Amino acid sequence: MPEDEKNPAAREVITDYAQAHFRYFRTVDGTVYAQRNGHPVARPMRSQGTAGSHRQELMVGLFNDGRGVFNGTAMKEALDLIEALALTQDVQPVHIRVAPGFDGATWLDLGRDDGQSVRIHPTGWDIRIPDPREVCWRRTQLTGELPIPAKDTDGKGIDLLMRLVNFSSAQSEGLALAWLVGCLGPDVPVPAPFLTGPQGAGKSTAGKMLLRIIEGMSADLRRPPKDEENLITAVAAGWITGLDNLSHLGPDLSDLMCCIVTGGENVKRALFTDGDVVRARYRRPLLLTGIDVGVIRPDLAERLLPLRLERPRVRRTEEELWAEFAESLPVILGSVLDLAVSVRAAQADIPTDLRMADFAHLCAQLDAARSLGALDSYRASLDDLNDDVIEGDLLAQTVLKHAAGNAPGTEVRMTSAEWLHGLTQLYTGDEFRPLPKGWPTTGKVLSDRLKRLQPVLAARGVLVDWGRTKAARYIEMTRPEPSQDEQEQLS
């Protein structure tokens, strides 16, 4: 039997040393973390990783300080006791890459061993080691290291970035900058950029560049996992998740992406237990690339940010391109941070007509700070996505065709079964063409489909509402009369 297991004093040495050199606390879900005194990085107590676990950190500290070599039962019993004591401590959250701070500040983890981070405030940004009680960083294998950002860039980094990325218009450039600034905010849901364009437009390269501004040079795009659990695991372990070369968005993946953008939670059984569970909360920025993903569901369309690219006129080698990007990254990051400061200091009204009001407000602040027309570009991008939804949904096209046959201000009220019959007759027409795959088969299915299409139809001037009389439930469709401004535009 090893000597440290025979001697109960070994456990006391480990416990005393750990409590003197580390701070232990728990998160809201009960996970216990260890944080070296004066250092912002926290490691989970139960981590069994082959590198970077708290157990290894403690063993190295004991050895380097001349306390001895401890392992086996003594180490396990000491850590079990420390973990039990930590469950009575105050609750504090841990964060990956981006975190809220005191006095309206936010923090960006540079992923450095020395713990240096960027504090972003409406009055400016600087580099410092955060107080461990203000910010606790959690690191994973997806946490890459960022360079020290350059100060006083005078916007040069933005010009460098736009020269490297082949955006097809100034509108896409402004929306990309709004998204980057949004990724530096821990509490603002941001829509997922969908980088699209012809073959050879450099979509994957542009996606990697946008990703690496926040996640470091080791970050990369990945293929979408084949199941929901693997995607949630990957999302929860990093800040920005980049999915490359999407060609199809099935209903399950589409719904999961909606949850990732606006926030969700996954609960699964803990390993080696019968009744315990593990909770994984996530709300993360997403980035997508692809030429075409087919039919886009309406709820996902409201959470996408199409960024269009064009084919470059002059081709460059990968080695040359990435060498220039790596050299420019400190200046690019510094300029993005400067932009974030000016956006947070700007005052702007909150748009109330858009689904993602926080991002719309950020676009309005960006316009107030730099006059990039980001809010108008965002509205235009949503209109384009609504067109994509309608073009891919025959039911939506049929509803709009029905509404076009009614005078403005007319209200049509029928049961869901009557609507199904009427819309089916309108679609098939005199030719009696076969119904397409996915056409509603019952009034309930029609009602559910219309609820998904309701925002898209409203954007095209058709209001759908549900109600009930004593006899039955009904669906009401209205084509409102155009406003005075719209009448002047038409005339």
N, C-alpha and C positions, 0 to 999 in steps of 0.2 A: 504494500500500500504506500503511495507517495507520502512524503513527510508532511506536506501541507494539509493532507486529508486527516492525518493522525492528530494534528495540533489544532484545536479550536481557535487558537489565537490568530491563525492565518486568516480566518474569515473576518476577524475584527480588524486586522491590518488592512484588508481589502476594503471593508466597509468604511473605515475611518478615512482612508486615502480618497475613496470615491466621493464621499460627502464633502471633503475639503477642497477638491479640485474640480468638481462638476456640480452643475445645477440640474435637478430632476423635477420634471413637471409632467402633467398629463393634458391631453387634448379633450375636447368635448365628447369624443367617442370612447374615451378611456385608455387610449394608447399612451404609454409612458415614453418620454424622450429624455435623453441625456445631453446636456450642453456644457462644454468646457467653459469655465469661468472667464468672462470677458470676450468670448467668441460667439458669433451669432449663429453658427451652424449647429443644428440639433440632429442627433441620431436616435432612431427608435431602439428601445431596450431589447426588444425581441428580434431584432434583425439577425438573420442567419447568413447574411451575405459573406462571400469569401474575402471581400475587401471592404474596409471602411466601417465595420460594425463597431458598436460601442465596446463590446467585449474585447476586441483587438486593441482598441484605443486605450482601454484601461490596463491591459496587460503590458503594452509598450510603456505607458507612463510609470507603472510600478517598477519595471525593469530599469528604465533610464534614471529614475530617482533613487536607485539603490535599495528598493524595498524587497526585491527578490523576484523569483519566477513562480507564478501561481497559475494553476490550471485545475481542471477536474472538479471534484465535489465542492471544494472550498470556494472556488470562483462562482459556481452555480448557485450555491446557497447564499453567498453574499449578494449576488445580483437579484435573487428572488426577494430577499429582505428589502433591498433598496427599492425595488419596483413596488412592493407592497406599501412602503412608507410614502412613495411618490403619489399613490392614489388618493392621499389625503391632502395633497397640495392644491394650489390654485390652478384653475384651468387657463391654458393659453394656446392659441392656434399656432400652427406651423404653416409656412408658405413655400411655394416653389416659384422661384424667379422674380415674382412681383408681389409686393405686400403693402398694406396700408400702414401708415405711421402716425405719429402724434402731430397735432397742429396742422391737419390738412395735408400733410406730406405723404408721398408714396415712395417706395424703395424698389430698386432694381438690383438683383443679385448678379454680380459679375462672375460668379462661379470660381472665385480665386481661393487658394488655400488660406491666405491671410484674412479672409472675411471682408475685404473692402467691397463696398457697395455704393450705389448712386442714390443720393437723396434728392427727390424731385419735389419742388415747392413752387407755388406761383411767383415767388420772389427770385427764383433761380435754382440751380442744381449744383451739387458738390459731391465729392467722393470722401467717404468716411466709413468707419466701422460702426454699425448701428449698436445701440444699447441692446443687450440680449433680452431685456424685458419689453422692449419696443418691437423688435423683429426677431423671429426665429426662422432661419432658413432650413428647409429640408432638401437634401441633395439626393439625386438618383443617378443612374448611369446615363440618363438623358440630359443631365445638367452640364452643358458645355461651358468653357471659360470664354469670357468676353475680354477684349483688350480695354485698357484704360481709355475712355473717350477723350477726344481732343476738346479743348476749351477755345472759345472765341473763333468759331469756324466761319462766321458770317454767311452761313447758308451754303458753303462750298460743298459740303457733304451731300446735300440734296441734288445739286447739279451733277456730282460724280455718280450718284445712284441712278439718276434718270438717263445718263449717258450709257450706263451698263445694261439697263433694262429697256426692252423695246416696246414701251407702251405706245398704243396707236393714237392717243389723244391726250390733251391736257386734262380732260375730265377724268380719265383713268389714273393719271399721275396724282391729281388732287385726292381722289378716293383712296389710293394706296397710302398716301401720307396720313390721311385721317385714320386709316386702319392701324398703321404703325403707332400713332399716338394713342389710339384706343387700347392697344396691347400693353401699354405701360400703365394702364389703370386697372387695379385689381377688382373694382366693383362695377365696371361698365361693360355690359354684354356688347360684343361687336359682331356684326355680320361676317360670314365666312367669305373671303375673297375667292372667286372662281376665275382663275386665269385661263382665258380661252383665246383662240386664234387659229390661223391656218397651221398646217404641219410645217415644222421648221421655224416657228416663231420664237422658239426659246422659252416655252412655257415652264418647263421643268427647271431650267437654269434661273429664270426670274423668280420662281417660287422658292428655290433654295436661297437666293440672295435675300429676299424679304424675310425668310425664316431665320437666317443666320445673323441678321442685324440684332435680333432679340435673343437668340439661343446660342450664338457662337458658331465658330467654323466647323465644329464637329457635328452639328445638326444636319439632318438630311430628310428628304421626303421618303415616304414609304407607301407600299401598296396597301389598300384597305384590307384589314383582317377579314377572314371569312365568317367570323361569328361575332356576335355583339359583345361577349365577355372579353375577348382579346382586345377589341377596340377600346372598351372602357378602361381596361388595365393600362393600355398604352397612353390614353388621354390623361389618366389620373397621375401618371408618373412624370409628366412634363408640363410645360406651359402651353406652347403652341404645337399643334399636331398638323403636319402637312401630309396630305394624301395625293399621290401622283397618278396621272393618266387615268382618271375616272372615265369609264365608258357607259356606265349604267348605274342608276340609283333606284334600287328596289324600295318597296314601301317600308320595310324594316330599317334599312340603312338610312333612308330619308327621315323617318321619325327619330332615330337615334341622333342624327346630326342636329335636329331641332333641339333635342334635350341638351346636347353638348354646348350649343351656342348660348342658350338661355338658362341652363342649369338643370341638374337632375341628380338622382341618387341611385346607386345600385346596392342591393343587399344580398349577400350570399352566405352560405354556411361556412363557419370558420373551420380550418383544417383540424382533423383529429378530434372533433367535438360532435356531439349530437344536437345540442340545443343552442350553442353560441353562434353569433353571426358577425360578419365583417361588413361595415358600411363604407362605401366609396362615394363621396360627394365629388361632383365635377361641374365646372363651368369654365370652359377653356376656349381660347381663340382657335379657330380652324382655318386651314388654307387648302384649297383644292385646285388641281390643274386638270385639263382635259380639253378635247376638241368639241365633244358633244356628249351629253349624258342622257339624251332622249327626253322623255316626258318628265317635267319637274312638277312636283306636288305643290299646291298653293301655299301651304304652311311653311315649306322650306324656301320657297321663292322669296318670302318676306324676310328671310334670314341670310340671303346670299348677297354678294357684292361683286357683280361681274366686272372684271378688269380685262380689257381686250389688248392683245399684243399683235404686232406685225412682224413680218420676216425682215431680218436685218439686211441692209444693202451690202455690208462687208462682213464676211465671216472671219472669226478669230479662233485660235486653238483654245481648248479647255485650259491648258496650262497657263497661257498668257492671260486669259480672262480672269481666272481665279487668283492668279498672282496679283493682278491689279485690284481686285476686290478686297483681298486680304490686306493689302497695303492701305487701301482707302477706308477700311472699316472703322478705325478710330475716329476719322473725320466724319464719316456718315453717321455713326452713332452719336457723336457730339452734336451734329446738326439736328438730328431727330429729337434729342433731349432739349435743345434750345427751342425747337418748335413746340414741344410738349409744355414747356414753361410758359411760352407766350399764349398758347391756347388756354391753359388753366387760368391765366390772369385776365383773359378777355371776357367781356360780358355780352351775352346774347340771349334772346328769348328762346324758350323751349318750344319747338314745334309740337303741336298736339294732334296732328293728323296722320302721323306715321307710327307703325307698329313698334319699331325699335327707337323709342323717343330719346334714349340716352345717347345713342350714336348720332341721331339727327341733331341733338343739341351740341355734340362735339363738332359736327360739321359746321354748324352755325358759328361756334366759337372760332373755328379755324378760318372761316370767312371773315370774321371780325378782326382777326389777328393778321391774316395774310391776303385776304381777298382772292381766294382761289376758286370761288364758285362751287365749293364742295357740296353744299346743301342742294343746289339745283341739280348738280350731277347725280346726287344720290336719288333724288326724285325721278330723274330721267331713267336711271338704271332700274328702279322699281317698275316703271312703266314698261320698259323693255322686257322685264321678267314676267309681268302680267301678260304681255303679248305671247311670250313663249308658253305660258301655262294654257292660254286660250287656244293657241295653235295645236297644242297636243291633247286637248280634251274636247271630244265631239259633243259631250253633254253641254259644256259651257257655250260652245258655238251655237247649239240649238236653242238654248235659253236666250241668248242675245238675238237670234233670229226671230224668236217669238216676241221679244220686247220691241224689236224694230217695227213690228206690224201693229203696235198699239200707239195711240196718240199719247204725247207727253202728259203726265199727270194721271193716267189711267191706272187704277188699282185692280188687279186680277186676283181673286181669292178662290182657291179650290182645295180639296183634300189632296194628299200626296198621291193616292191612287189615280185621281182624275188628272193631276199634273203628269203622272207617268204615261197615262194613255195619250194625253194631248201632245206631249213632247215626242213620244214615239211615233205618232201619226205624222207630226211635222218633219221628223227626221226621215222616215221611210218615203213620204210623199206619194205621188201617184205611181212611182216606179216600183214600189214595194221592195226596195233594196234591203238586203239582210242587215240586221243590227250588228254593230261592231262588238268585238270582245270587250267585256267589262261594262256593257250598258246595264243600267239598273234593271233588276228583275222584279222588285217589289217597291211599294210606296215607301217603306222604311229605308231601303237602300238608297232610293232617290233622295229622301230627306237628308240622310247622312252625307251624301255626296254634295248636296247643295250647301250644307253647313261648311264644308271645306272650301267650296268655291265662293262663298259669300263675300270675302274681301275683294277677290278678283272681279266679280260681277259688279260690286259697288264702285270700283275704280272705273268701270265702263258704263256707269250710269244706270245700273239695274239694282234696285234694293230688294232684298229677300228677307222676309220676316215670318215668324211662326206665331200662331195663336190658337185659341180654342173657343168654340161656341158650346152651347148646351148639347148640341147634337154630335159634334165631332171636332177633331183638330183640323187645322187648315194651314196652308202655306200661301203667303201673299207676296206677289211680285209687283213692284211699282217702278215706273220710269218717270222720275221727277221732271218737272218742267225746268228748262235751262234758266240759270240765273241771268240777271241783267248783263253782267260782264260776259258770260258765255254767248248771249244773244248778240252783243256788240262784236264779239270776235267772229261769229258766224256771218254777220252782215258785212 
